[in-house]
Amino acid sequence: MFRSLKIFVLALLVASGLVVAAVQPASAATSPQITLNPASGPAGSAVTVAGTGFKASTTGTVIVGSATFAFQTSSTGAFSTGITIPAASTGSITIAAKTSSIKASATFVVQPAPAPPTVSSAALRFGVANAGGPLAGSELDEVATLAGESPSILMIYKDFLQAPPVAEMDAARSRGATPLVTWEPWAWGGGVNQPAYALDRVAAGDFDATITQWGQSIAAWGKPVMLRFAHEMNGNWYPWAEGVNGNQPGDYVAAWRHVHDVVAATGAANVQWVWSPNVPYWGSTDLAGLYPGGGYVDVVALDGYNWGTSQTWSSWVSPVDLFAPGITQLRSLAPGKPVLIAETASSELGGSKPTWNTDLVSYLAAQPDVMGFVWFHMQKETDWRINSSASSATAFKSALLARRS
């Protein structure tokens, strides 16, 4: 009887809602918290912020100094969002996340960024031509990491419509590198047939104002600069090649000597003149008729690529087969002149690029008159980059290390 009465009274209370709290006690509120992944690293690091215990299904903000990053919580009050540590951050910084009145924070420890590898003192210098040139610091930091050393030669490309690249030369110098300026007497994008830039027009003085401006700027700059004028002249793909664009035999040497003399007249004694044909091939113009003479050239160079099977007309070629015949010709034409490989790289297609990288550095390091090589670190006709594959990058770094031993 008593038990039945108790059940009846309880039923009345439940029906009236007065004992809900007693039957279903409220769970304790979860304290908001955030975690950072990673919790330390250099300024500029990408960090994932994950939070729990926030207001459900609402927007919030992560605050890092003066920077803010929005996020959206789930139905359980959780979120995950990416942020970037500001570039100027130092020491320990507080990262806070909040939704309305709910807030939590965590600490990120800013670590000093590792210094990029330094320039090597090896006799065979390592240089690079990268997409952004000397002003692209992040690209060059990546190259230095891949190579295990910073390039000591940095390529710059300019045509006759562009101003002297003083900012780029400054940037190269600041990284301990010598600027190698490829100066092209044409207007980029205009094709091979550009009569205004025919070699006889250059020799006649049509561009003396431009040439003088360049000479004066380089002279005022005052530091060593390598000037590679009108390269790959023994081919047929540039308007300064003989046999195209109305150019006749002898025009190239006349144009080169004229440009050299105009620059020299400005007092630019800090220029090293780099004469840079393509590796000779069947049908190319004979180098003997294109060489301006020892008094007009300081460094002789070659451009040569292993195209592999990346093109319908190409096949795999070893570094020795690619460069040895041309180096022999350069030694005959310009005895005693230092030799530079001004552009080179290999495709991945048709053979082993890691082996090619190793063989290239080994072969060039064994040539006492070869002063260095410049790797074309770009993805263009094919993937020429050092890191076109992990195995290519590993072999390249090991080869450079071996030549320093």
VEXDREN-2710 file (C-alpha; in Angstrom, 1 decimal):
% VEXDREN-2710
k/r/px/py/pz
1/MET/0.0/0.0/0.0
2/PHE/2.7/2.5/1.0
3/ARG/4.8/1.5/-2.1
4/SER/1.8/2.1/-4.4
5/LEU/1.2/5.6/-2.9
6/LYS/4.9/6.5/-3.3
7/ILE/4.8/5.5/-7.0
8/PHE/1.6/7.5/-7.5
9/VAL/3.1/10.7/-5.9
10/LEU/6.2/10.3/-8.0
11/ALA/4.2/9.9/-11.1
12/LEU/2.4/13.2/-10.3
13/LEU/5.7/15.0/-9.7
14/VAL/7.2/13.7/-13.0
15/ALA/4.1/14.7/-14.9
16/SER/4.4/18.2/-13.5
17/GLY/8.1/18.4/-14.4
18/LEU/9.3/19.0/-10.9
19/VAL/11.7/16.1/-10.6
20/VAL/13.4/16.2/-14.0
21/ALA/16.6/17.5/-12.5
22/ALA/16.6/14.7/-10.0
23/VAL/16.0/12.0/-12.6
24/GLN/18.4/13.5/-15.3
25/PRO/21.2/15.5/-13.5
26/ALA/23.0/18.0/-15.8
27/SER/26.6/16.9/-16.8
28/ALA/29.4/19.2/-15.8
29/ALA/30.3/21.8/-18.5
30/THR/33.4/21.0/-20.6
31/SER/36.2/23.6/-20.2
32/PRO/37.3/25.0/-23.6
33/GLN/40.8/24.2/-24.7
34/ILE/43.0/24.4/-27.8
35/THR/46.0/22.5/-29.0
36/LEU/48.6/23.5/-31.6
37/ASN/50.3/21.3/-34.2
38/PRO/53.1/22.0/-34.2
39/ALA/53.6/23.9/-31.0
40/SER/56.9/25.3/-32.0
41/GLY/58.8/26.3/-35.1
42/PRO/60.2/29.2/-37.1
43/ALA/58.2/32.4/-37.8
44/GLY/56.0/31.9/-40.8
45/SER/55.2/28.3/-39.8
46/ALA/51.8/26.9/-40.8
47/VAL/50.0/25.6/-37.6
48/THR/46.8/23.7/-37.1
49/VAL/44.7/24.9/-34.2
50/ALA/42.2/22.4/-32.8
51/GLY/39.6/23.3/-30.1
52/THR/36.9/21.6/-28.0
53/GLY/34.4/22.9/-25.5
54/PHE/33.3/26.0/-27.4
55/LYS/29.8/27.2/-28.2
56/ALA/28.3/24.8/-30.7
57/SER/27.6/25.5/-34.4
58/THR/28.8/29.1/-34.4
59/THR/31.7/31.1/-35.8
60/GLY/34.8/32.0/-33.8
61/THR/38.2/33.7/-34.2
62/VAL/41.8/32.6/-33.6
63/ILE/43.9/35.6/-32.7
64/VAL/47.7/35.6/-33.2
65/GLY/49.1/39.1/-32.4
66/SER/47.3/41.5/-34.8
67/ALA/46.3/38.7/-37.2
68/THR/43.0/36.9/-37.0
69/PHE/41.7/33.6/-38.5
70/ALA/38.0/32.7/-38.6
71/PHE/36.6/29.2/-37.8
72/GLN/33.3/27.4/-37.5
73/THR/32.5/25.0/-34.6
74/SER/30.7/21.7/-35.0
75/SER/27.5/20.7/-33.2
76/THR/29.7/19.5/-30.4
77/GLY/31.6/22.7/-30.1
78/ALA/34.8/21.5/-31.7
79/PHE/36.8/23.0/-34.5
80/SER/40.1/22.7/-36.5
81/THR/41.6/25.5/-38.6
82/GLY/44.9/26.5/-40.1
83/ILE/46.8/29.6/-39.2
84/THR/50.2/31.1/-40.1
85/ILE/52.6/32.4/-37.4
86/PRO/53.5/36.1/-38.4
87/ALA/56.8/36.4/-40.1
88/ALA/58.1/38.9/-37.5
89/SER/57.3/36.8/-34.5
90/THR/59.9/36.0/-31.8
91/GLY/60.0/34.2/-28.5
92/SER/56.8/32.7/-27.1
93/ILE/53.5/34.0/-28.4
94/THR/50.0/33.5/-27.2
95/ILE/47.4/32.1/-29.6
96/ALA/43.8/32.6/-28.4
97/ALA/40.5/31.2/-29.8
98/LYS/37.1/32.4/-28.8
99/THR/33.4/32.2/-29.6
100/SER/31.3/34.9/-28.0
101/SER/32.3/34.8/-24.4
102/ILE/34.1/31.5/-24.4
103/LYS/37.9/31.7/-24.8
104/ALA/41.0/29.5/-24.6
105/SER/44.6/30.0/-25.4
106/ALA/47.9/28.1/-25.9
107/THR/51.5/29.1/-26.4
108/PHE/53.6/28.8/-29.6
109/VAL/57.4/28.9/-29.2
110/VAL/59.1/30.6/-32.1
111/GLN/62.4/29.0/-33.0
112/PRO/65.1/30.7/-35.0
113/ALA/65.0/29.6/-38.7
114/PRO/67.9/27.5/-39.7
115/ALA/70.5/29.4/-41.7
116/PRO/70.7/28.3/-45.3
117/PRO/73.9/26.4/-46.4
118/THR/76.8/28.6/-47.3
119/VAL/78.6/29.0/-50.6
120/SER/81.2/26.3/-51.2
121/SER/84.9/27.1/-51.8
122/ALA/85.2/24.1/-54.1
123/ALA/87.1/24.7/-57.4
124/LEU/84.1/23.7/-59.4
125/ARG/81.5/26.4/-58.7
126/PHE/77.8/25.6/-58.5
127/GLY/75.4/28.1/-60.0
128/VAL/71.7/28.1/-60.7
129/ALA/69.1/29.7/-63.1
130/ASN/65.8/29.7/-61.2
131/ALA/62.4/31.0/-62.3
132/GLY/62.4/34.0/-60.0
133/GLY/66.1/34.9/-60.3
134/PRO/68.1/36.4/-57.5
135/LEU/65.2/38.3/-56.0
136/ALA/63.3/35.0/-55.3
137/GLY/64.8/34.3/-51.9
138/SER/62.5/31.4/-51.0
139/GLU/63.4/29.6/-54.3
140/LEU/67.1/30.0/-53.7
141/ASP/66.8/28.8/-50.1
142/GLU/65.1/25.7/-51.4
143/VAL/67.9/25.2/-54.0
144/ALA/70.5/25.6/-51.2
145/THR/68.8/23.0/-49.1
146/LEU/68.5/20.6/-52.1
147/ALA/72.2/21.1/-53.0
148/GLY/73.6/21.3/-49.5
149/GLU/75.3/24.6/-50.4
150/SER/74.2/28.0/-51.7
151/PRO/74.9/28.7/-55.4
152/SER/77.9/30.9/-56.0
153/ILE/76.7/32.0/-59.4
154/LEU/73.1/33.3/-60.0
155/MET/71.7/33.7/-63.5
156/ILE/69.8/36.8/-64.6
157/TYR/68.1/37.1/-68.1
158/LYS/67.4/40.5/-69.7
159/ASP/66.6/41.7/-73.2
160/PHE/67.5/45.0/-74.9
161/LEU/64.3/46.7/-73.7
162/GLN/65.1/46.2/-70.0
163/ALA/67.1/48.4/-67.6
164/PRO/70.3/47.2/-66.0
165/PRO/69.4/44.6/-63.3
166/VAL/71.0/46.5/-60.3
167/ALA/68.5/45.1/-57.8
168/GLU/69.0/41.6/-59.0
169/MET/72.8/42.0/-58.9
170/ASP/72.5/43.4/-55.3
171/ALA/70.4/40.4/-54.3
172/ALA/73.0/38.0/-55.8
173/ARG/75.8/39.8/-54.0
174/SER/74.0/39.6/-50.7
175/ARG/73.9/35.8/-51.0
176/GLY/77.6/35.6/-51.6
177/ALA/77.1/34.9/-55.4
178/THR/78.4/36.4/-58.6
179/PRO/75.6/37.6/-60.9
180/LEU/75.8/36.1/-64.4
181/VAL/73.7/38.4/-66.6
182/THR/72.5/36.9/-69.9
183/TRP/72.0/40.0/-72.1
184/GLU/69.9/39.3/-75.2
185/PRO/69.9/41.8/-78.1
186/TRP/66.2/41.4/-79.1
187/ALA/62.7/42.1/-77.7
188/TRP/61.3/39.1/-75.8
189/GLY/58.4/37.5/-77.5
190/GLY/59.1/38.9/-81.0
191/GLY/60.4/35.7/-82.6
192/VAL/63.5/35.0/-84.6
193/ASN/62.7/37.5/-87.4
194/GLN/63.3/40.9/-85.8
195/PRO/65.1/43.1/-88.4
196/ALA/65.4/46.0/-86.0
197/TYR/67.8/43.8/-83.9
198/ALA/69.8/42.4/-86.8
199/LEU/73.5/42.2/-85.9
200/ASP/74.6/44.9/-88.4
201/ARG/72.2/47.3/-86.7
202/VAL/73.9/46.5/-83.3
203/ALA/77.4/47.0/-84.9
204/ALA/76.2/50.3/-86.6
205/GLY/75.4/51.8/-83.2
206/ASP/71.6/51.8/-83.3
207/PHE/71.6/50.7/-79.6
208/ASP/74.6/52.6/-78.3
209/ALA/72.4/54.6/-75.9
210/THR/71.1/51.4/-74.3
211/ILE/74.6/49.8/-74.2
212/THR/76.1/52.9/-72.7
213/GLN/73.5/53.1/-70.0
214/TRP/74.2/49.5/-69.1
215/GLY/77.9/50.0/-69.0
216/GLN/77.6/53.1/-66.8
217/SER/75.2/51.3/-64.4
218/ILE/77.5/48.3/-64.1
219/ALA/80.6/50.5/-63.7
220/ALA/78.8/52.4/-60.9
221/TRP/77.8/49.1/-59.2
222/GLY/81.5/48.3/-59.0
223/LYS/81.4/44.7/-58.0
224/PRO/82.3/41.7/-60.2
225/VAL/79.7/40.7/-62.8
226/MET/79.7/38.2/-65.5
227/LEU/78.1/39.5/-68.7
228/ARG/77.0/36.8/-71.2
229/PHE/76.0/38.6/-74.3
230/ALA/74.1/37.0/-77.2
231/HIS/74.5/33.4/-76.1
232/GLU/73.9/30.2/-78.2
233/MET/74.8/32.1/-81.4
234/ASN/75.8/28.9/-83.2
235/GLY/72.2/27.8/-83.3
236/ASN/69.3/29.2/-85.4
237/TRP/66.7/30.0/-82.7
238/TYR/67.7/33.6/-81.8
239/PRO/67.7/36.7/-84.1
240/TRP/71.5/37.2/-83.4
241/ALA/72.5/34.0/-85.1
242/GLU/74.2/34.2/-88.5
243/GLY/72.0/32.8/-91.3
244/VAL/68.7/34.2/-89.7
245/ASN/67.2/37.7/-89.5
246/GLY/69.3/38.9/-92.4
247/ASN/72.6/38.2/-90.5
248/GLN/75.7/37.4/-92.6
249/PRO/79.0/35.7/-91.8
250/GLY/81.2/38.0/-89.7
251/ASP/78.2/40.0/-88.3
252/TYR/78.3/38.3/-85.0
253/VAL/81.9/39.1/-84.2
254/ALA/81.5/42.7/-85.4
255/ALA/78.4/43.2/-83.1
256/TRP/80.1/41.5/-80.1
257/ARG/83.2/43.7/-80.4
258/HIS/81.2/46.9/-80.8
259/VAL/79.1/46.1/-77.7
260/HIS/82.3/45.2/-75.8
261/ASP/84.0/48.5/-76.7
262/VAL/81.0/50.7/-75.9
263/VAL/80.8/49.1/-72.4
264/ALA/84.5/49.3/-71.9
265/ALA/84.5/53.0/-72.7
266/THR/82.2/53.6/-69.8
267/GLY/84.9/52.3/-67.4
268/ALA/83.1/49.1/-66.5
269/ALA/86.3/47.2/-65.7
270/ASN/84.4/44.9/-63.3
271/VAL/82.8/43.0/-66.2
272/GLN/83.9/39.5/-67.1
273/TRP/82.8/38.8/-70.7
274/VAL/81.3/35.3/-71.2
275/TRP/81.1/33.9/-74.7
276/SER/78.6/31.1/-74.6
277/PRO/77.7/29.0/-77.6
278/ASN/75.5/26.0/-77.5
279/VAL/77.2/22.6/-77.5
280/PRO/78.1/22.0/-81.2
281/TYR/75.7/19.7/-83.1
282/TRP/75.2/18.5/-86.7
283/GLY/74.3/21.6/-88.7
284/SER/75.3/24.2/-86.1
285/THR/77.5/27.2/-87.2
286/ASP/81.2/26.5/-86.8
287/LEU/82.5/28.2/-83.7
288/ALA/85.8/29.4/-85.2
289/GLY/84.0/32.1/-87.2
290/LEU/82.0/33.3/-84.2
291/TYR/84.8/33.7/-81.7
292/PRO/85.5/37.5/-81.1
293/GLY/89.1/36.9/-80.0
294/GLY/91.0/36.6/-76.8
295/GLY/91.1/40.3/-76.2
296/TYR/87.3/40.5/-76.2
297/VAL/86.4/37.4/-74.1
298/ASP/87.3/36.5/-70.5
299/VAL/85.4/33.2/-70.0
300/VAL/84.3/30.7/-72.7
301/ALA/81.2/28.7/-72.0
302/LEU/78.8/26.0/-73.3
303/ASP/75.1/25.5/-72.9
304/GLY/74.0/21.8/-73.1
305/TYR/71.1/19.7/-72.0
306/ASN/70.3/16.0/-71.8
307/TRP/66.8/16.1/-73.3
308/GLY/66.5/12.3/-73.0
309/THR/63.4/11.1/-74.7
310/SER/61.3/14.1/-73.7
311/GLN/61.2/15.3/-77.4
312/THR/60.5/13.4/-80.6
313/TRP/63.9/14.3/-81.9
314/SER/66.0/13.6/-78.8
315/SER/67.7/10.7/-77.1
316/TRP/69.6/10.1/-73.9
317/VAL/73.2/11.5/-73.9
318/SER/75.8/11.2/-71.2
319/PRO/77.5/14.2/-69.7
320/VAL/80.8/13.3/-71.4
321/ASP/79.3/12.8/-74.8
322/LEU/77.3/16.0/-74.4
323/PHE/80.2/18.3/-73.3
324/ALA/83.6/16.8/-74.2
325/PRO/83.6/17.6/-77.9
326/GLY/82.6/21.3/-77.3
327/ILE/85.1/21.7/-74.5
328/THR/87.9/20.4/-76.8
329/GLN/86.9/23.0/-79.4
330/LEU/86.9/25.8/-76.7
331/ARG/90.4/24.8/-75.6
332/SER/91.6/25.0/-79.2
333/LEU/89.9/28.4/-79.9
334/ALA/90.7/30.0/-76.6
335/PRO/93.7/28.3/-74.9
336/GLY/94.1/29.2/-71.3
337/LYS/90.6/30.7/-70.9
338/PRO/88.4/29.4/-68.0
339/VAL/85.5/27.3/-69.2
340/LEU/82.0/27.6/-67.7
341/ILE/79.0/25.4/-68.4
342/ALA/76.5/28.3/-68.4
343/GLU/73.3/26.2/-68.7
344/THR/72.7/22.5/-68.2
345/ALA/70.2/20.1/-66.8
346/SER/68.8/16.6/-67.5
347/SER/65.3/15.2/-68.2
348/GLU/64.0/12.2/-66.2
349/LEU/62.8/10.5/-69.4
350/GLY/65.0/7.9/-71.2
351/GLY/67.5/7.0/-68.5
352/SER/68.7/7.5/-65.0
353/LYS/68.8/11.2/-64.0
354/PRO/70.4/10.4/-60.6
355/THR/73.3/8.7/-62.4
356/TRP/73.5/11.6/-64.9
357/ASN/73.7/14.1/-62.1
358/THR/76.5/12.1/-60.5
359/ASP/78.4/11.7/-63.7
360/LEU/78.1/15.4/-64.7
361/VAL/79.6/16.7/-61.5
362/SER/82.3/14.0/-61.5
363/TYR/83.3/14.7/-65.1
364/LEU/83.4/18.5/-64.7
365/ALA/85.3/18.4/-61.4
366/ALA/88.0/16.4/-63.2
367/GLN/88.5/19.1/-65.8
368/PRO/90.9/21.7/-64.2
369/ASP/90.0/24.5/-66.6
370/VAL/86.2/24.1/-66.0
371/MET/85.4/26.8/-63.4
372/GLY/81.8/25.8/-62.7
373/PHE/78.3/25.0/-64.0
374/VAL/74.9/26.6/-63.8
375/TRP/71.9/24.2/-63.4
376/PHE/68.7/25.3/-65.1
377/HIS/66.4/24.7/-62.2
378/MET/63.0/25.1/-64.0
379/GLN/60.1/23.1/-65.2
380/LYS/59.9/24.2/-68.8
381/GLU/60.1/21.9/-71.9
382/THR/60.6/19.1/-69.5
383/ASP/61.2/18.9/-65.7
384/TRP/64.8/20.1/-65.5
385/ARG/64.6/20.8/-61.8
386/ILE/67.1/19.4/-59.3
387/ASN/64.2/17.8/-57.4
388/SER/62.2/16.5/-60.4
389/SER/62.4/13.3/-58.3
390/ALA/63.6/12.6/-54.8
391/SER/66.3/10.3/-56.2
392/SER/67.6/13.1/-58.5
393/ALA/67.9/15.5/-55.6
394/THR/69.7/13.0/-53.4
395/ALA/72.2/12.2/-56.1
396/PHE/72.8/15.9/-56.9
397/LYS/73.5/16.8/-53.3
398/SER/75.8/13.8/-52.9
399/ALA/77.7/14.6/-56.1
400/LEU/78.3/18.2/-54.9
401/LEU/79.4/16.9/-51.5
402/ALA/81.8/14.4/-53.2
403/ARG/83.5/17.2/-55.2
404/ARG/84.1/19.1/-52.0
405/SER/86.0/16.2/-50.4
END
